[in-house]
Amino acid sequence: MRPIIEFCASNLGSGTEQLKQKLEQNPEYDVVEYGCLNNCGECYLRPFAMVDGEIIAAETPEELEAAIAAYIKEQEAWDNLEID
């Protein structure tokens, strides 16, 4: 199952627009932009996205990209354990 990565349009000004566009190019991900993800406190503090419903936040867009990749990798590892 492909991870769903959600971005808040209001947070795109935090530098996540380029990250969103980059992730959209990966056919392994479903990337969605919403006007609001109802996480206003997080939205104005730092770059963030939701991955499969979990908030992933970081201080910079580059750190957010790494955190998203790590989260997805961790979830895939758990999924593989459950299948075995």
All heavy atoms as an XYZ file, in Angstrom:
659
protein
N       0.831     -1.177      0.000
C       0.000      0.000      0.000
C       0.882      1.249      0.000
O       1.834      1.349      0.776
C      -0.892     -0.009      1.238
C      -1.888      1.070      1.271
S      -3.018      0.752      2.656
C      -4.068      2.125      2.465
N       0.559      2.189     -0.870
C       1.364      3.399     -0.982
C       1.064      4.356      0.165
O      -0.100      4.537      0.536
C       1.085      4.096     -2.308
C       1.481      3.263     -3.477
C       1.404      3.965     -4.786
N       0.237      4.805     -4.971
C      -0.072      5.356     -6.128
N       0.679      5.145     -7.183
N      -1.134      6.124     -6.236
N       2.099      4.973      0.718
C       1.883      5.964      1.780
C       1.137      7.177      1.232
O       1.356      7.598      0.093
C       3.290      6.358      2.206
C       4.210      5.364      1.604
C       3.505      4.759      0.444
N       0.272      7.729      2.042
C      -0.436      8.964      1.704
C       0.241     10.095      2.459
O       0.281     10.088      3.699
C      -1.921      8.882      2.075
C      -2.590      7.740      1.302
C      -2.616     10.223      1.807
C      -4.003      7.442      1.760
N       0.780     11.053      1.723
C       1.476     12.190      2.315
C       0.626     13.428      2.057
O       0.372     13.784      0.911
C       2.882     12.354      1.708
C       3.675     11.052      1.860
C       3.606     13.530      2.376
C       4.977     11.030      1.090
N       0.182     14.052      3.147
C      -0.712     15.201      3.046
C       0.002     16.477      3.469
O       0.694     16.494      4.480
C      -1.925     14.988      3.934
C      -2.704     13.732      3.579
C      -3.708     13.365      4.638
O      -3.275     12.836      5.685
O      -4.901     13.633      4.418
N      -0.193     17.511      2.665
C       0.380     18.823      2.964
C      -0.739     19.838      3.148
O      -1.769     19.768      2.494
C       1.284     19.294      1.819
C       2.595     18.576      1.756
C       2.728     17.424      1.005
C       3.698     19.051      2.441
C       3.936     16.757      0.927
C       4.914     18.395      2.381
C       5.035     17.242      1.624
N      -0.509     20.797      4.036
C      -1.435     21.896      4.287
C      -1.011     23.072      3.399
O       0.163     23.469      3.416
C      -1.357     22.291      5.758
S      -2.419     23.687      6.178
N      -1.945     23.631      2.640
C      -1.636     24.758      1.761
C      -1.068     25.937      2.551
O      -0.184     26.640      2.065
C      -2.876     25.177      0.990
N      -1.530     26.140      3.759
C      -1.035     27.248      4.579
C       0.409     27.036      5.006
O       1.126     27.989      5.292
C      -1.913     27.435      5.817
O      -3.223     27.779      5.434
N       0.847     25.801      5.056
C       2.207     25.488      5.495
C       3.193     25.516      4.335
O       4.399     25.507      4.555
C       2.230     24.117      6.182
C       3.528     23.825      6.890
O       4.297     22.994      6.442
N       3.769     24.502      7.992
N       2.718     25.587      3.119
C       3.612     25.555      1.962
C       4.570     26.737      1.955
O       5.666     26.648      1.413
C       2.814     25.491      0.663
C       1.993     24.210      0.479
C       1.205     24.279     -0.818
C       2.867     22.973      0.509
N       4.203     27.819      2.599
C       5.086     28.973      2.718
C       6.290     28.700      3.609
O       7.257     29.455      3.598
N       6.248     27.629      4.358
C       7.372     27.250      5.225
C       8.458     26.524      4.457
O       9.376     25.970      5.045
C       6.881     26.353      6.364
O       5.982     27.047      7.180
N       8.322     26.497      3.138
C       9.331     25.833      2.317
C       8.956     24.426      1.901
O       9.746     23.731      1.281
N       7.746     24.009      2.235
C       7.361     22.634      1.908
C       6.820     22.485      0.489
O       6.626     21.368      0.032
C       6.319     22.099      2.911
O       5.187     22.965      2.919
C       6.913     21.990      4.309
N       6.604     23.587     -0.219
C       6.097     23.513     -1.596
C       7.040     22.700     -2.489
O       6.604     21.813     -3.216
C       5.894     24.915     -2.181
C       5.497     24.922     -3.650
C       4.097     24.377     -3.907
O       3.213     24.543     -3.056
O       3.902     23.779     -4.980
N       8.329     22.993     -2.438
C       9.295     22.253     -3.260
C       9.344     20.788     -2.857
O       9.452     19.911     -3.713
C      10.685     22.879     -3.169
C      10.774     24.204     -3.887
C      12.152     24.814     -3.790
O      12.804     24.743     -2.746
N      12.607     25.409     -4.883
N       9.262     20.516     -1.579
C       9.262     19.130     -1.110
C       8.021     18.407     -1.621
O       8.106     17.280     -2.097
C       9.343     19.070      0.413
C       9.232     17.685      1.035
C      10.304     16.741      0.497
C       9.291     17.782      2.543
N       6.871     19.056     -1.542
C       5.630     18.464     -2.038
C       5.767     18.124     -3.518
O       5.444     17.016     -3.944
C       4.454     19.405     -1.830
C       3.123     18.841     -2.341
C       2.003     19.842     -2.207
C       2.056     20.907     -3.252
N       1.539     20.579     -4.557
N       6.292     19.057     -4.293
C       6.463     18.826     -5.728
C       7.430     17.668     -5.993
O       7.199     16.851     -6.888
C       6.954     20.096     -6.411
C       5.911     21.183     -6.444
C       6.442     22.494     -6.992
O       7.612     22.621     -7.345
N       5.574     23.491     -7.062
N       8.480     17.587     -5.210
C       9.452     16.493     -5.362
C       8.807     15.144     -5.055
O       8.963     14.180     -5.797
C      10.656     16.730     -4.436
C      11.717     15.665     -4.534
C      12.886     15.990     -3.628
C      13.960     14.919     -3.704
N      15.103     15.239     -2.831
N       8.060     15.081     -3.961
C       7.429     13.824     -3.572
C       6.341     13.406     -4.551
O       6.098     12.213     -4.747
C       6.870     13.933     -2.151
C       7.912     14.127     -1.045
C       7.225     14.335      0.294
C       8.882     12.961     -0.987
N       5.691     14.386     -5.185
C       4.669     14.074     -6.191
C       5.255     13.323     -7.382
O       4.543     12.587     -8.062
C       3.988     15.362     -6.682
C       3.034     15.953     -5.693
C       2.469     17.292     -6.140
O       3.163     18.049     -6.860
O       1.331     17.584     -5.749
N       6.533     13.491     -7.617
C       7.202     12.821     -8.734
C       7.469     11.342     -8.457
O       7.762     10.578     -9.373
C       8.526     13.519     -9.065
C       8.371     14.982     -9.435
C       7.443     15.191    -10.614
O       7.552     14.537    -11.637
N       6.500     16.109    -10.451
N       7.368     10.941     -7.204
C       7.633      9.552     -6.824
C       6.345      8.735     -6.964
O       5.381      8.966     -6.233
C       8.143      9.501     -5.382
C       8.595      8.124     -4.976
O       8.095      7.119     -5.463
N       9.538      8.069     -4.058
N       6.317      7.771     -7.876
C       5.094      6.980     -8.082
C       4.752      6.068     -6.909
O       3.658      5.502     -6.864
C       5.403      6.176     -9.344
C       6.890      6.095     -9.392
C       7.394      7.367     -8.766
N       5.642      5.959     -5.938
C       5.397      5.124     -4.765
C       4.557      5.834     -3.708
O       4.151      5.217     -2.726
C       6.729      4.685     -4.141
C       7.605      3.871     -5.063
C       6.989      2.516     -5.401
O       6.461      1.857     -4.489
O       7.038      2.144     -6.587
N       4.338      7.146     -3.883
C       3.620      7.941     -2.898
C       2.340      8.524     -3.484
O       2.289      8.877     -4.660
C       4.473      9.118     -2.409
C       5.798      8.765     -1.789
C       6.865      9.640     -1.891
C       5.994      7.579     -1.104
C       8.092      9.350     -1.313
C       7.219      7.279     -0.527
C       8.261      8.169     -0.635
O       9.467      7.872     -0.069
N       1.342      8.670     -2.648
C       0.155      9.461     -2.966
C       0.300     10.774     -2.199
O       0.318     10.767     -0.971
C      -1.130      8.748     -2.521
C      -1.485      7.581     -3.421
O      -1.191      7.650     -4.627
O      -2.053      6.602     -2.916
N       0.453     11.871     -2.925
C       0.659     13.184     -2.299
C      -0.584     14.028     -2.533
O      -1.069     14.137     -3.659
C       1.908     13.875     -2.883
C       2.104     15.249     -2.252
C       3.142     13.004     -2.657
N      -1.088     14.604     -1.439
C      -2.315     15.389     -1.485
C      -2.079     16.717     -0.785
O      -1.393     16.774      0.238
C      -3.467     14.632     -0.773
C      -4.764     15.400     -0.883
C      -3.616     13.225     -1.303
N      -2.643     17.778     -1.357
C      -2.591     19.091     -0.715
C      -4.008     19.486     -0.317
O      -4.937     19.389     -1.114
C      -2.039     20.135     -1.679
C      -2.023     21.536     -1.118
C      -1.599     22.569     -2.134
O      -0.814     22.254     -3.048
O      -2.073     23.707     -2.007
N      -4.160     19.906      0.923
C      -5.444     20.376      1.433
C      -5.317     21.839      1.828
O      -4.232     22.298      2.186
C      -5.881     19.557      2.658
C      -6.230     18.138      2.339
C      -5.358     17.102      2.663
C      -7.431     17.831      1.719
C      -5.677     15.790      2.368
C      -7.755     16.511      1.419
C      -6.877     15.498      1.746
O      -7.204     14.196      1.443
N      -6.424     22.532      1.814
C      -6.430     23.917      2.271
C      -6.084     24.008      3.738
O      -5.455     24.956      4.191
N      -6.494     22.987      4.499
C      -6.236     22.965      5.940
C      -6.250     21.521      6.429
O      -7.105     20.733      6.029
C      -7.300     23.780      6.668
S      -7.039     23.871      8.457
N      -5.313     21.197      7.290
C      -5.264     19.869      7.904
C      -5.672     19.918      9.374
O      -5.480     18.962     10.116
C      -3.868     19.258      7.770
C      -3.457     18.860      6.359
C      -1.987     18.421      6.339
C      -4.338     17.741      5.830
N      -6.210     21.065      9.810
C      -6.669     21.246     11.188
C      -5.568     21.047     12.222
O      -5.803     20.515     13.301
C      -7.860     20.334     11.488
C      -9.069     20.710     10.672
O      -9.374     21.889     10.516
N      -9.749     19.720     10.119
N      -4.367     21.469     11.880
C      -3.224     21.441     12.800
C      -2.568     22.812     12.798
O      -1.366     22.947     12.575
C      -2.221     20.364     12.380
C      -2.754     18.985     12.610
O      -2.930     18.569     13.742
N      -3.057     18.274     11.541
N      -3.367     23.834     13.046
C      -2.905     25.214     12.909
C      -1.691     25.520     13.786
O      -0.773     26.220     13.359
C      -4.033     26.177     13.227
S      -5.422     26.015     12.075
N      -1.677     25.000     14.985
C      -0.538     25.247     15.863
C       0.748     24.728     15.256
O       1.779     25.409     15.287
N       0.703     23.544     14.691
C       1.875     22.950     14.030
C       2.205     23.706     12.747
O       3.363     23.960     12.430
C       1.595     21.483     13.704
C       2.814     20.692     13.338
C       3.717     20.448     14.524
O       3.228     20.048     15.585
O       4.935     20.669     14.375
N       1.176     24.085     12.044
C       1.320     24.718     10.734
C       2.151     25.993     10.792
O       2.948     26.258      9.909
C      -0.066     25.004     10.165
S      -0.074     25.537      8.459
N       1.953     26.788     11.823
C       2.647     28.065     11.910
C       4.000     27.968     12.605
O       4.762     28.922     12.596
C       1.766     29.103     12.599
C       0.586     29.462     11.724
C      -0.688     29.021     12.031
C       0.770     30.202     10.564
C      -1.767     29.323     11.211
C      -0.294     30.509      9.734
C      -1.561     30.075     10.061
O      -2.617     30.365      9.239
N       4.299     26.826     13.193
C       5.565     26.670     13.904
C       6.717     26.237     13.013
O       7.824     26.744     13.128
C       5.413     25.653     15.036
C       4.567     26.078     16.219
C       4.430     24.926     17.205
C       5.180     27.298     16.894
N       6.452     25.273     12.129
C       7.548     24.680     11.341
C       6.965     23.856     10.202
O       5.771     23.572     10.163
C       8.413     23.816     12.238
C       7.632     22.732     12.930
C       8.464     22.003     13.930
N       7.544     21.246     14.792
C       7.846     20.831     15.974
N       9.033     21.059     16.451
N       6.984     20.168     16.694
N       7.815     23.418      9.289
C       7.359     22.569      8.201
C       6.817     21.246      8.747
O       7.394     20.653      9.666
C       8.618     22.326      7.371
C       9.525     23.460      7.696
C       9.233     23.784      9.133
N       5.686     20.815      8.183
C       5.138     19.530      8.590
C       4.316     18.932      7.460
O       3.949     19.606      6.499
C       4.297     19.661      9.862
C       2.845     19.971      9.623
C       1.887     18.972      9.689
C       2.429     21.256      9.314
C       0.551     19.252      9.466
C       1.097     21.551      9.099
C       0.149     20.537      9.165
N       4.056     17.668      7.575
C       3.164     16.939      6.678
C       2.541     15.830      7.510
O       2.995     15.533      8.620
C       3.930     16.354      5.499
N       1.496     15.247      6.967
C       0.907     14.074      7.611
C       1.184     12.879      6.700
O       0.959     12.952      5.492
C      -0.585     14.261      7.826
C      -0.887     15.310      8.868
S      -2.647     15.524      9.188
C      -3.003     14.025     10.083
N       1.695     11.819      7.293
C       1.961     10.594      6.547
C       1.079      9.508      7.142
O       1.211      9.174      8.324
C       3.450     10.189      6.609
C       3.690      8.922      5.811
C       4.332     11.331      6.102
N       0.169      9.032      6.335
C      -0.797      8.027      6.788
C      -1.457      8.433      8.110
O      -1.630      7.633      9.020
C      -0.144      6.655      6.902
C       0.271      6.101      5.547
O      -0.342      6.485      4.526
O       1.202      5.285      5.504
N      -1.775      9.732      8.205
C      -2.489     10.239      9.370
C      -1.620     10.668     10.535
O      -2.118     11.207     11.522
N      -0.318     10.442     10.463
C       0.604     10.823     11.547
C       1.313     12.123     11.192
O       1.830     12.267     10.080
C       1.664      9.739     11.775
C       1.125      8.478     12.387
C       0.689      8.664     13.825
O       1.354      9.406     14.580
O      -0.329      8.058     14.195
N       1.372     13.057     12.133
C       2.075     14.316     11.904
C       3.577     14.067     11.939
O       4.105     13.492     12.896
C       1.694     15.369     12.956
C       0.231     15.756     12.804
C       2.596     16.605     12.830
C      -0.264     16.705     13.873
N       4.243     14.521     10.890
C       5.699     14.482     10.819
C       6.141     15.929     10.686
O       5.720     16.631      9.762
C       6.192     13.664      9.594
C       5.534     12.287      9.543
C       7.717     13.578      9.589
C       5.860     11.374     10.697
N       6.971     16.415     11.599
C       7.406     17.813     11.595
C       8.916     17.880     11.756
O       9.543     16.952     12.287
C       6.729     18.578     12.720
N       9.492     18.975     11.281
C      10.935     19.181     11.384
C      11.209     20.680     11.349
O      10.312     21.479     11.080
C      11.655     18.466     10.248
N      12.439     21.036     11.596
C      12.817     22.449     11.616
C      13.009     23.026     10.220
O      12.853     24.231     10.024
C      14.083     22.644     12.451
C      13.890     22.316     13.922
C      12.794     23.148     14.583
O      12.736     24.370     14.339
O      11.978     22.564     15.324
N      13.378     22.189      9.248
C      13.603     22.659      7.884
C      12.930     21.687      6.913
O      12.671     20.524      7.263
C      15.104     22.708      7.540
O      15.622     21.372      7.513
C      15.890     23.551      8.546
N      12.667     22.128      5.686
C      12.100     21.215      4.690
C      13.011     20.014      4.412
O      12.523     18.904      4.198
C      11.944     22.087      3.444
C      11.809     23.473      3.969
C      12.695     23.510      5.197
N      14.320     20.230      4.452
C      15.261     19.136      4.228
C      15.162     18.086      5.335
O      15.178     16.883      5.074
C      16.701     19.673      4.129
C      16.945     20.578      2.944
C      16.421     22.014      3.125
O      16.183     22.448      4.274
O      16.224     22.677      2.090
N      15.048     18.553      6.571
C      14.884     17.639      7.697
C      13.526     16.947      7.628
O      13.410     15.775      7.989
C      15.031     18.387      9.019
C      16.440     18.852      9.308
C      16.549     19.706     10.557
O      15.526     19.909     11.256
O      17.656     20.187     10.841
N      12.515     17.659      7.129
C      11.197     17.055      6.980
C      11.242     15.939      5.951
O      10.671     14.865      6.160
C      10.168     18.111      6.576
C       8.747     17.601      6.341
C       8.181     16.936      7.602
C       7.847     18.730      5.878
N      11.929     16.158      4.862
C      12.063     15.112      3.846
C      12.706     13.857      4.439
O      12.230     12.739      4.224
C      12.884     15.614      2.666
C      13.036     14.584      1.563
C      13.798     15.106      0.365
O      14.349     16.221      0.402
O      13.840     14.362     -0.643
N      13.767     14.038      5.212
C      14.443     12.906      5.847
C      13.524     12.220      6.857
O      13.493     10.986      6.935
C      15.728     13.374      6.520
N      12.773     13.000      7.606
C      11.867     12.431      8.612
C      10.734     11.645      7.942
O      10.335     10.580      8.431
C      11.296     13.536      9.498
N      10.221     12.157      6.830
C       9.170     11.441      6.094
C       9.716     10.124      5.573
O       9.081      9.071      5.720
C       8.617     12.307      4.944
C       7.785     13.455      5.514
C       7.799     11.472      3.972
C       7.371     14.511      4.486
N      10.905     10.165      4.972
C      11.518      8.937      4.444
C      11.752      7.922      5.555
O      11.480      6.727      5.383
C      12.829      9.277      3.732
N      12.234      8.377      6.708
C      12.486      7.469      7.834
C      11.188      6.867      8.346
O      11.124      5.665      8.650
C      13.209      8.219      8.953
N      10.141      7.671      8.432
C       8.852      7.176      8.904
C       8.301      6.114      7.949
O       7.830      5.065      8.386
C       7.861      8.333      9.052
C       6.516      7.876      9.543
C       6.283      7.667     10.894
C       5.468      7.621      8.657
C       5.052      7.227     11.351
C       4.237      7.179      9.100
C       4.031      6.984     10.449
O       2.814      6.535     10.900
N       8.368      6.394      6.658
C       7.866      5.435      5.668
C       8.658      4.136      5.733
O       8.084      3.043      5.701
C       7.887      6.052      4.260
C       6.824      7.158      4.174
C       7.666      4.987      3.187
C       6.905      8.000      2.919
N       9.964      4.244      5.852
C      10.811      3.053      5.940
C      10.466      2.234      7.183
O      10.373      1.006      7.134
C      12.283      3.467      5.956
C      13.248      2.325      5.865
C      14.667      2.840      5.742
C      15.620      1.692      5.554
N      16.997      2.145      5.347
N      10.247      2.914      8.300
C       9.885      2.239      9.547
C       8.538      1.525      9.407
O       8.375      0.384      9.842
C       9.820      3.257     10.672
C       9.450      2.672     12.018
C       9.384      3.740     13.094
O      10.275      4.602     13.133
O       8.425      3.705     13.891
N       7.575      2.188      8.777
C       6.262      1.579      8.593
C       6.343      0.360      7.672
O       5.668     -0.644      7.916
C       5.267      2.606      8.031
C       4.932      3.709      9.002
C       4.449      3.183     10.342
O       3.508      2.418     10.417
N       5.126      3.573     11.404
N       7.158      0.457      6.637
C       7.341     -0.683      5.727
C       7.963     -1.866      6.465
O       7.590     -3.012      6.242
C       8.205     -0.281      4.528
C       7.484      0.627      3.560
C       8.379      1.173      2.464
O       9.625      1.048      2.553
O       7.827      1.750      1.508
N       8.906     -1.586      7.357
C       9.531     -2.655      8.143
C       8.491     -3.332      9.027
O       8.459     -4.565      9.132
C      10.681     -2.102      8.979
N       7.628     -2.541      9.662
C       6.563     -3.106     10.503
C       5.597     -3.930      9.661
O       5.157     -4.999     10.078
C       5.811     -2.010     11.244
C       6.510     -1.551     12.481
C       7.153     -0.366     12.671
C       6.656     -2.280     13.702
N       7.685     -0.310     13.929
C       7.392     -1.471     14.590
C       6.242     -3.536     14.128
C       7.718     -1.888     15.882
C       6.555     -3.947     15.416
C       7.288     -3.120     16.269
N       5.255     -3.418      8.490
C       4.337     -4.145      7.604
C       4.930     -5.490      7.205
O       4.232     -6.496      7.156
C       4.013     -3.322      6.359
C       3.141     -2.112      6.661
O       2.563     -2.043      7.780
O       3.040     -1.239      5.791
N       6.226     -5.513      6.936
C       6.894     -6.764      6.563
C       6.921     -7.748      7.712
O       6.805     -8.947      7.500
C       8.313     -6.493      6.049
C       8.310     -5.827      4.681
O       7.337     -5.932      3.936
N       9.371     -5.134      4.380
N       7.078     -7.254      8.941
C       7.057     -8.137     10.110
C       5.681     -8.766     10.299
O       5.567     -9.932     10.649
C       7.439     -7.368     11.376
C       8.912     -7.052     11.564
C       9.106     -6.192     12.800
C       9.724     -8.313     11.672
N       4.652     -7.983     10.060
C       3.292     -8.478     10.236
C       2.930     -9.523      9.196
O       2.156    -10.438      9.464
C       2.296     -7.313     10.180
C       2.422     -6.392     11.380
C       1.547     -5.162     11.265
O       0.787     -5.038     10.299
O       1.660     -4.303     12.162
N       3.501     -9.428      8.015
C       3.214    -10.376      6.941
C       3.903    -11.706      7.203
O       3.362    -12.769      6.946
C       3.627     -9.810      5.575
C       2.720     -8.625      5.229
C       3.567    -10.865      4.492
C       3.137     -7.867      3.998
N       5.123    -11.643      7.731
C       5.907    -12.867      7.969
C       5.346    -13.686      9.032
O       4.696    -14.096      9.628
C       7.354    -12.513      8.353
C       8.079    -11.875      7.187
O       7.632    -12.019      6.034
O       9.098    -11.205      7.432
